[in-house]
Amino acid sequence: MIDMAQVQNITLRAEGFSCPSCVSKIETKLNSLNGVERAEVKFSSGRILVGYEPDRISVKELVNAVAEVGYTAKPATI
């Protein structure tokens, strides 16, 4: 169960996706991970917004999960 008090938000910049099917693959993968409260891909900007519990999953694991479905992601700088 997700502890909403522990949820932090991060924005990842994604590369290599070009269609709505790609967006769905990334969202499905991230949302299936233990410790992810929500993940939403913004197709037009190439950003992935993720609410996650850092005590349960790391940023590196989020990035690796995106790579597992064939895309590149890294933390975005603001």
C-alpha positions as CSV (number, residue, x, y, z in Angstrom):
1,M,0.0,0.0,0.0
2,I,1.3,3.5,-0.9
3,D,1.9,5.8,2.0
4,M,0.8,9.2,0.6
5,A,2.8,11.0,3.2
6,Q,6.0,9.5,1.8
7,V,5.2,10.2,-1.9
8,Q,7.7,12.4,-3.8
9,N,7.4,13.7,-7.3
10,I,10.0,13.6,-10.0
11,T,10.0,14.5,-13.7
12,L,12.0,12.3,-16.1
13,R,12.9,13.4,-19.6
14,A,12.2,10.5,-22.0
15,E,13.6,9.9,-25.5
16,G,12.9,7.4,-28.2
17,F,9.1,7.3,-28.1
18,S,7.0,8.5,-31.0
19,C,3.4,7.3,-30.6
20,P,0.5,6.8,-28.2
21,S,1.4,3.1,-28.0
22,C,4.8,4.0,-26.7
23,V,3.2,6.3,-24.0
24,S,1.0,3.4,-22.9
25,K,4.0,1.0,-22.6
26,I,5.9,3.4,-20.4
27,E,2.9,4.3,-18.2
28,T,1.9,0.6,-17.8
29,K,5.4,-0.4,-16.8
30,L,5.9,2.4,-14.3
31,N,2.5,2.1,-12.8
32,S,3.0,-1.6,-12.2
33,L,6.1,-1.0,-10.0
34,N,5.9,-1.4,-6.2
35,G,6.4,2.1,-4.7
36,V,5.0,4.0,-7.7
37,E,1.8,5.9,-6.8
38,R,1.3,7.2,-10.4
39,A,3.1,7.8,-13.6
40,E,1.9,9.9,-16.5
41,V,3.7,10.5,-19.8
42,K,3.3,13.9,-21.4
43,F,3.7,13.0,-25.1
44,S,4.1,16.6,-26.4
45,S,7.0,17.5,-24.0
46,G,8.7,14.1,-23.6
47,R,8.3,14.2,-19.9
48,I,7.2,11.5,-17.4
49,L,5.7,12.7,-14.2
50,V,6.1,10.1,-11.4
51,G,4.8,10.1,-7.9
52,Y,6.8,7.5,-6.0
53,E,8.0,6.4,-2.5
54,P,11.8,6.8,-2.4
55,D,12.0,4.3,0.5
56,R,10.5,1.6,-1.8
57,I,11.9,2.4,-5.2
58,S,14.8,4.5,-6.5
59,V,15.1,6.9,-9.4
60,K,17.6,4.5,-10.9
61,E,15.0,1.8,-10.8
62,L,12.4,4.1,-12.5
63,V,14.9,4.9,-15.3
64,N,15.8,1.2,-15.7
65,A,12.1,0.3,-15.9
66,V,11.7,2.7,-18.8
67,A,14.7,1.2,-20.5
68,E,13.2,-2.3,-20.0
69,V,10.4,-1.3,-22.4
70,G,12.8,0.2,-24.9
71,Y,13.1,3.9,-24.2
72,T,15.6,6.2,-22.5
73,A,14.9,8.3,-19.5
74,K,16.8,10.5,-17.1
75,P,15.9,13.0,-14.4
76,A,14.9,16.3,-15.9
77,T,16.5,19.5,-14.9
78,I,14.2,22.4,-14.4
